[in-house]
Amino acid sequence: MRRVGRRGVGWATWASCLCACLCRPLRAAPALTATAANVRNETRVCRWQGTPLWWMKAPKTSSTFGNILARAACPGIQLRKAQREFGPTLLQGCKSHGKVGRLKPGHLPLPHSFKTPMTIVSIFREPKSRTVSGYHHNLHDCRALQHEYGIDEWRDVGLLKDEAKRRLVYGREGVNPYVLRRYAACVGACQTRMLLGSGCGDDRYLGVKLNASLLKLDPPVIPRDVQRAVSLVQNSFAFVGTTDLFRESVRAFGVFAGVPVQPEFDYVNTRPSWAGPRAKALGMAALADTVLLDSFVYRAAQQRLAAFSRDCQPD
């Protein structure tokens, strides 16, 4: 059994808010001081031990990864095409193998404990890229902004039909920098929150009352809760990949689980965005000088993947 503690968070005493910092230029986002040598696989294994797979799936971190997970957990499963998600009908025969902990792409945070041993896996995404993607998906997970702009996350799928509302939220070219930065303040700690047992957009926890200027120091002053989330990525996950090296991550998981990669299932984008390359580039440019709390857990994920690639060779 793995237990994850959680402390109360007294952010009210912090001097300034993340939203204000995100809306003005900052220096380049800091990197963790740890190197890949700090996260060697000395206490982790290069091969799956067969306990049930539990997938922590943050929003906008590739639902496609579920395809190779399903083939690992469900020997003999027959897929006709790449799946966006795996419902109970498709997975109904899998439970008999005893290898399914959680394979649904729904955004369930990491539990504080498990009743039985689990193999915890995840794919992490570069925080600014993840934020821009969520912004273009109707301000995904930021309930406060959705309410303010009158957006229904699931009914208004894709480009909003209301032109006036669309212009207000996305501007003429697909990005309104002011709205995007407010959105980033809301969900910039999404992956960190999920690691600590909270919802992606739960800004009551690691929310806006945070002095982001402390993250700019060299070395940065990282809140203890964020340090604990980093430690979870480094030590509590059996496998960690990243979306910027997605194909490499899929191949690495294939090595880990002993499952051959099938490109027609594993490399397909099953949830393409309506936003084109220009809108995405404008979004990244609008966040170029910002600091997001997820930067730290993402750096740890990059290090874990690098360590696996270095230490774990195919049979």
SULDACOR-V114009 format. One record per residue. N is the residue number from 1. RES is the residue in three letters. D_CENTER is the distance of its C-alpha to the mean C-alpha in whole Angstrom. Layout:
BEGIN
N_RES_D_CENTER + N_RES_D_CENTER
END
This chain:
BEGIN
1_MET_24 + 2_ARG_21 + 3_ARG_21 + 4_VAL_19 + 5_GLY_21 + 6_ARG_20 + 7_ARG_22 + 8_GLY_23 + 9_VAL_22 + 10_GLY_25 + 11_TRP_23 + 12_ALA_26 + 13_THR_28 + 14_TRP_26 + 15_ALA_28 + 16_SER_26 + 17_CYS_23 + 18_LEU_20 + 19_CYS_20 + 20_ALA_24 + 21_CYS_22 + 22_LEU_20 + 23_CYS_23 + 24_ARG_25 + 25_PRO_24 + 26_LEU_23 + 27_ARG_23 + 28_ALA_21 + 29_ALA_18 + 30_PRO_19 + 31_ALA_18 + 32_LEU_18 + 33_THR_21 + 34_ALA_20 + 35_THR_21 + 36_ALA_20 + 37_ALA_23 + 38_ASN_22 + 39_VAL_20 + 40_ARG_22 + 41_ASN_22 + 42_GLU_25 + 43_THR_24 + 44_ARG_22 + 45_VAL_23 + 46_CYS_22 + 47_ARG_23 + 48_TRP_22 + 49_GLN_24 + 50_GLY_24 + 51_THR_23 + 52_PRO_21 + 53_LEU_17 + 54_TRP_15 + 55_TRP_11 + 56_MET_8 + 57_LYS_7 + 58_ALA_4 + 59_PRO_6 + 60_LYS_7 + 61_THR_5 + 62_SER_9 + 63_SER_11 + 64_THR_13 + 65_PHE_12 + 66_GLY_14 + 67_ASN_17 + 68_ILE_18 + 69_LEU_17 + 70_ALA_19 + 71_ARG_22 + 72_ALA_21 + 73_ALA_22 + 74_CYS_24 + 75_PRO_27 + 76_GLY_29 + 77_ILE_27 + 78_GLN_28 + 79_LEU_25 + 80_ARG_27 + 81_LYS_24 + 82_ALA_21 + 83_GLN_19 + 84_ARG_17 + 85_GLU_16 + 86_PHE_19 + 87_GLY_21 + 88_PRO_24 + 89_THR_26 + 90_LEU_25 + 91_LEU_24 + 92_GLN_27 + 93_GLY_29 + 94_CYS_26 + 95_LYS_26 + 96_SER_29 + 97_HIS_28 + 98_GLY_26 + 99_LYS_23 + 100_VAL_21 + 101_GLY_19 + 102_ARG_16 + 103_LEU_15 + 104_LYS_14 + 105_PRO_11 + 106_GLY_12 + 107_HIS_9 + 108_LEU_11 + 109_PRO_11 + 110_LEU_12 + 111_PRO_16 + 112_HIS_18 + 113_SER_20 + 114_PHE_21 + 115_LYS_24 + 116_THR_24 + 117_PRO_23 + 118_MET_19 + 119_THR_18 + 120_ILE_14 + 121_VAL_12 + 122_SER_8 + 123_ILE_6 + 124_PHE_4 + 125_ARG_5 + 126_GLU_8 + 127_PRO_8 + 128_LYS_11 + 129_SER_10 + 130_ARG_7 + 131_THR_10 + 132_VAL_13 + 133_SER_11 + 134_GLY_11 + 135_TYR_14 + 136_HIS_16 + 137_HIS_15 + 138_ASN_17 + 139_LEU_15 + 140_HIS_13 + 141_ASP_13 + 142_CYS_15 + 143_ARG_18 + 144_ALA_20 + 145_LEU_20 + 146_GLN_20 + 147_HIS_23 + 148_GLU_25 + 149_TYR_25 + 150_GLY_26 + 151_ILE_23 + 152_ASP_22 + 153_GLU_18 + 154_TRP_20 + 155_ARG_23 + 156_ASP_23 + 157_VAL_20 + 158_GLY_21 + 159_LEU_23 + 160_LEU_25 + 161_LYS_28 + 162_ASP_30 + 163_GLU_30 + 164_ALA_31 + 165_LYS_28 + 166_ARG_26 + 167_ARG_28 + 168_LEU_27 + 169_VAL_23 + 170_TYR_23 + 171_GLY_26 + 172_ARG_28 + 173_GLU_26 + 174_GLY_23 + 175_VAL_22 + 176_ASN_23 + 177_PRO_22 + 178_TYR_23 + 179_VAL_21 + 180_LEU_18 + 181_ARG_18 + 182_ARG_19 + 183_TYR_16 + 184_ALA_14 + 185_ALA_16 + 186_CYS_15 + 187_VAL_11 + 188_GLY_10 + 189_ALA_10 + 190_CYS_7 + 191_GLN_5 + 192_THR_8 + 193_ARG_10 + 194_MET_8 + 195_LEU_10 + 196_LEU_13 + 197_GLY_13 + 198_SER_13 + 199_GLY_12 + 200_CYS_9 + 201_GLY_12 + 202_ASP_14 + 203_ASP_16 + 204_ARG_19 + 205_TYR_17 + 206_LEU_16 + 207_GLY_17 + 208_VAL_19 + 209_LYS_22 + 210_LEU_21 + 211_ASN_23 + 212_ALA_20 + 213_SER_23 + 214_LEU_23 + 215_LEU_20 + 216_LYS_22 + 217_LEU_25 + 218_ASP_26 + 219_PRO_24 + 220_PRO_22 + 221_VAL_22 + 222_ILE_19 + 223_PRO_19 + 224_ARG_20 + 225_ASP_17 + 226_VAL_14 + 227_GLN_17 + 228_ARG_16 + 229_ALA_12 + 230_VAL_13 + 231_SER_16 + 232_LEU_14 + 233_VAL_12 + 234_GLN_15 + 235_ASN_17 + 236_SER_16 + 237_PHE_14 + 238_ALA_16 + 239_PHE_14 + 240_VAL_11 + 241_GLY_10 + 242_THR_9 + 243_THR_9 + 244_ASP_12 + 245_LEU_14 + 246_PHE_13 + 247_ARG_16 + 248_GLU_17 + 249_SER_14 + 250_VAL_16 + 251_ARG_19 + 252_ALA_18 + 253_PHE_17 + 254_GLY_20 + 255_VAL_22 + 256_PHE_20 + 257_ALA_21 + 258_GLY_24 + 259_VAL_23 + 260_PRO_24 + 261_VAL_22 + 262_GLN_23 + 263_PRO_22 + 264_GLU_23 + 265_PHE_21 + 266_ASP_18 + 267_TYR_18 + 268_VAL_18 + 269_ASN_16 + 270_THR_16 + 271_ARG_15 + 272_PRO_17 + 273_SER_17 + 274_TRP_20 + 275_ALA_19 + 276_GLY_21 + 277_PRO_21 + 278_ARG_23 + 279_ALA_21 + 280_LYS_18 + 281_ALA_20 + 282_LEU_21 + 283_GLY_18 + 284_MET_17 + 285_ALA_20 + 286_ALA_20 + 287_LEU_17 + 288_ALA_19 + 289_ASP_20 + 290_THR_18 + 291_VAL_16 + 292_LEU_13 + 293_LEU_12 + 294_ASP_9 + 295_SER_11 + 296_PHE_12 + 297_VAL_9 + 298_TYR_8 + 299_ARG_12 + 300_ALA_12 + 301_ALA_10 + 302_GLN_12 + 303_GLN_15 + 304_ARG_15 + 305_LEU_15 + 306_ALA_18 + 307_ALA_19 + 308_PHE_19 + 309_SER_20 + 310_ARG_23 + 311_ASP_24 + 312_CYS_24 + 313_GLN_26 + 314_PRO_26 + 315_ASP_30
END
